[in-house]
Amino acid sequence: MNVFVKNVQTDKAPKAIGPYSQATKLGDFVYLSGQVALDPQTGALAGESIEEQTHQVMKNIGAILSELGLRYDHIMKTTVFLKDLNDFQAFNEVYASYFDDQYPARSCIAVADIPAGSKVEVECLVIDTLVYEQQMAAQQSGCSSCSGGCESGSCGGC
């Protein structure tokens, strides 16, 4: 057992359908397993269109990120698996709506099949930069007594 690895699990995303974790975290690195278009409440495929399924995949990713206090902008790299490359443009339109103008790096490949009958699967490499974001915010607010270590509370909540 690796004491440095944290397995991430939330009921707000579909349960793993095999011997894997929804995500694993090692230091600042978070590896999200491929998410398919299963609704976590029902366990059923979320719609038939690529648009409906892409929304569900991205919501599942968001739920796992949220479990760690992270956001979509923490995603640095995605790998996208599409059952039909003709869905590429429709997928892109939905996918893009989950990000601001800074998109993660990405690979997209067509595959013969995806688990649970999904048309799309997305896996992610995420970097947890929350500690660094807090330090930068403290520095920008002029907090000098804690050198960015405000989580200790010793600086009066800067």
Contacts in CASP RR format, 6 or more apart in sequence:
PFRMAT RR
TARGET T0000
AUTHOR 0000-0000-0000
METHOD contacts of the structure
MODEL  1
MNVFVKNVQTDKAPKAIGPYSQATKLGDFVYLSGQVALDPQTGALAGESI
EEQTHQVMKNIGAILSELGLRYDHIMKTTVFLKDLNDFQAFNEVYASYFD
DQYPARSCIAVADIPAGSKVEVECLVIDTLVYEQQMAAQQSGCSSCSGGC
ESGSCGGC
2 26 0 8 1.000
4 26 0 8 1.000
4 27 0 8 1.000
5 24 0 8 1.000
5 25 0 8 1.000
5 26 0 8 1.000
6 24 0 8 1.000
6 25 0 8 1.000
6 26 0 8 1.000
7 21 0 8 1.000
7 23 0 8 1.000
7 24 0 8 1.000
8 21 0 8 1.000
8 22 0 8 1.000
8 23 0 8 1.000
8 24 0 8 1.000
8 25 0 8 1.000
8 30 0 8 1.000
8 64 0 8 1.000
8 67 0 8 1.000
8 68 0 8 1.000
9 21 0 8 1.000
9 22 0 8 1.000
9 67 0 8 1.000
10 22 0 8 1.000
10 63 0 8 1.000
10 64 0 8 1.000
10 66 0 8 1.000
10 67 0 8 1.000
11 40 0 8 1.000
12 40 0 8 1.000
12 63 0 8 1.000
12 64 0 8 1.000
12 66 0 8 1.000
12 67 0 8 1.000
13 22 0 8 1.000
13 35 0 8 1.000
13 40 0 8 1.000
13 60 0 8 1.000
13 61 0 8 1.000
13 62 0 8 1.000
13 63 0 8 1.000
13 64 0 8 1.000
14 35 0 8 1.000
14 36 0 8 1.000
14 38 0 8 1.000
14 39 0 8 1.000
14 40 0 8 1.000
14 43 0 8 1.000
14 60 0 8 1.000
15 40 0 8 1.000
16 22 0 8 1.000
16 33 0 8 1.000
17 115 0 8 1.000
17 116 0 8 1.000
20 33 0 8 1.000
21 33 0 8 1.000
22 32 0 8 1.000
22 33 0 8 1.000
22 64 0 8 1.000
23 30 0 8 1.000
23 31 0 8 1.000
23 32 0 8 1.000
23 33 0 8 1.000
23 64 0 8 1.000
23 68 0 8 1.000
23 126 0 8 1.000
24 30 0 8 1.000
24 31 0 8 1.000
25 31 0 8 1.000
25 68 0 8 1.000
25 128 0 8 1.000
27 128 0 8 1.000
28 127 0 8 1.000
28 128 0 8 1.000
28 129 0 8 1.000
29 125 0 8 1.000
29 126 0 8 1.000
29 127 0 8 1.000
29 128 0 8 1.000
30 68 0 8 1.000
30 70 0 8 1.000
30 74 0 8 1.000
30 124 0 8 1.000
30 125 0 8 1.000
30 126 0 8 1.000
30 127 0 8 1.000
30 128 0 8 1.000
31 123 0 8 1.000
31 124 0 8 1.000
31 125 0 8 1.000
31 126 0 8 1.000
32 61 0 8 1.000
32 64 0 8 1.000
32 65 0 8 1.000
32 123 0 8 1.000
32 124 0 8 1.000
32 125 0 8 1.000
32 126 0 8 1.000
33 123 0 8 1.000
34 121 0 8 1.000
34 122 0 8 1.000
34 123 0 8 1.000
34 124 0 8 1.000
35 57 0 8 1.000
35 60 0 8 1.000
35 61 0 8 1.000
35 64 0 8 1.000
35 121 0 8 1.000
35 122 0 8 1.000
35 123 0 8 1.000
36 57 0 8 1.000
36 60 0 8 1.000
36 114 0 8 1.000
36 115 0 8 1.000
36 116 0 8 1.000
36 117 0 8 1.000
36 118 0 8 1.000
36 120 0 8 1.000
36 121 0 8 1.000
37 45 0 8 1.000
37 46 0 8 1.000
37 47 0 8 1.000
37 52 0 8 1.000
37 53 0 8 1.000
37 54 0 8 1.000
37 56 0 8 1.000
37 57 0 8 1.000
37 60 0 8 1.000
37 116 0 8 1.000
37 118 0 8 1.000
37 119 0 8 1.000
37 120 0 8 1.000
38 44 0 8 1.000
38 45 0 8 1.000
38 46 0 8 1.000
38 56 0 8 1.000
38 60 0 8 1.000
38 116 0 8 1.000
38 118 0 8 1.000
39 45 0 8 1.000
39 46 0 8 1.000
39 56 0 8 1.000
40 60 0 8 1.000
40 63 0 8 1.000
45 53 0 8 1.000
45 116 0 8 1.000
45 117 0 8 1.000
45 118 0 8 1.000
46 52 0 8 1.000
46 53 0 8 1.000
46 55 0 8 1.000
46 56 0 8 1.000
47 53 0 8 1.000
47 56 0 8 1.000
49 90 0 8 1.000
50 82 0 8 1.000
50 84 0 8 1.000
50 87 0 8 1.000
50 90 0 8 1.000
50 91 0 8 1.000
50 94 0 8 1.000
50 119 0 8 1.000
50 120 0 8 1.000
51 90 0 8 1.000
51 93 0 8 1.000
51 94 0 8 1.000
53 118 0 8 1.000
53 119 0 8 1.000
53 120 0 8 1.000
54 90 0 8 1.000
54 91 0 8 1.000
54 94 0 8 1.000
54 95 0 8 1.000
54 120 0 8 1.000
55 94 0 8 1.000
57 118 0 8 1.000
57 120 0 8 1.000
57 121 0 8 1.000
57 122 0 8 1.000
58 72 0 8 1.000
58 94 0 8 1.000
58 95 0 8 1.000
58 98 0 8 1.000
58 122 0 8 1.000
61 72 0 8 1.000
61 75 0 8 1.000
61 122 0 8 1.000
61 124 0 8 1.000
62 72 0 8 1.000
65 71 0 8 1.000
65 72 0 8 1.000
65 74 0 8 1.000
65 75 0 8 1.000
65 126 0 8 1.000
68 128 0 8 1.000
69 130 0 8 1.000
70 126 0 8 1.000
70 128 0 8 1.000
70 130 0 8 1.000
72 98 0 8 1.000
72 99 0 8 1.000
73 99 0 8 1.000
73 100 0 8 1.000
73 102 0 8 1.000
74 126 0 8 1.000
74 127 0 8 1.000
74 128 0 8 1.000
74 129 0 8 1.000
75 99 0 8 1.000
75 104 0 8 1.000
75 124 0 8 1.000
75 125 0 8 1.000
75 126 0 8 1.000
76 104 0 8 1.000
76 105 0 8 1.000
76 125 0 8 1.000
76 126 0 8 1.000
76 127 0 8 1.000
77 104 0 8 1.000
77 105 0 8 1.000
77 106 0 8 1.000
77 107 0 8 1.000
77 124 0 8 1.000
77 125 0 8 1.000
78 104 0 8 1.000
78 105 0 8 1.000
78 106 0 8 1.000
78 107 0 8 1.000
78 122 0 8 1.000
78 123 0 8 1.000
78 124 0 8 1.000
78 125 0 8 1.000
79 106 0 8 1.000
79 107 0 8 1.000
79 108 0 8 1.000
79 109 0 8 1.000
79 122 0 8 1.000
79 123 0 8 1.000
79 124 0 8 1.000
80 91 0 8 1.000
80 95 0 8 1.000
80 106 0 8 1.000
80 107 0 8 1.000
80 108 0 8 1.000
80 109 0 8 1.000
80 120 0 8 1.000
80 121 0 8 1.000
80 122 0 8 1.000
81 108 0 8 1.000
81 109 0 8 1.000
81 110 0 8 1.000
81 111 0 8 1.000
81 114 0 8 1.000
81 120 0 8 1.000
81 121 0 8 1.000
81 122 0 8 1.000
82 88 0 8 1.000
82 91 0 8 1.000
82 108 0 8 1.000
82 109 0 8 1.000
82 110 0 8 1.000
82 111 0 8 1.000
82 119 0 8 1.000
82 120 0 8 1.000
83 110 0 8 1.000
83 111 0 8 1.000
83 112 0 8 1.000
83 113 0 8 1.000
83 114 0 8 1.000
83 117 0 8 1.000
83 118 0 8 1.000
83 119 0 8 1.000
83 120 0 8 1.000
84 110 0 8 1.000
84 119 0 8 1.000
85 110 0 8 1.000
87 119 0 8 1.000
87 120 0 8 1.000
88 108 0 8 1.000
91 120 0 8 1.000
95 122 0 8 1.000
96 103 0 8 1.000
104 124 0 8 1.000
114 120 0 8 1.000
114 121 0 8 1.000
115 121 0 8 1.000
131 151 0 8 1.000
134 148 0 8 1.000
134 149 0 8 1.000
134 150 0 8 1.000
134 151 0 8 1.000
135 148 0 8 1.000
135 149 0 8 1.000
138 146 0 8 1.000
138 147 0 8 1.000
138 148 0 8 1.000
138 149 0 8 1.000
138 150 0 8 1.000
138 155 0 8 1.000
138 158 0 8 1.000
139 148 0 8 1.000
141 158 0 8 1.000
142 158 0 8 1.000
143 150 0 8 1.000
143 155 0 8 1.000
143 157 0 8 1.000
143 158 0 8 1.000
145 154 0 8 1.000
145 155 0 8 1.000
145 156 0 8 1.000
145 158 0 8 1.000
146 152 0 8 1.000
146 153 0 8 1.000
146 154 0 8 1.000
146 155 0 8 1.000
146 158 0 8 1.000
148 155 0 8 1.000
148 158 0 8 1.000
149 155 0 8 1.000
150 156 0 8 1.000
150 157 0 8 1.000
150 158 0 8 1.000
END
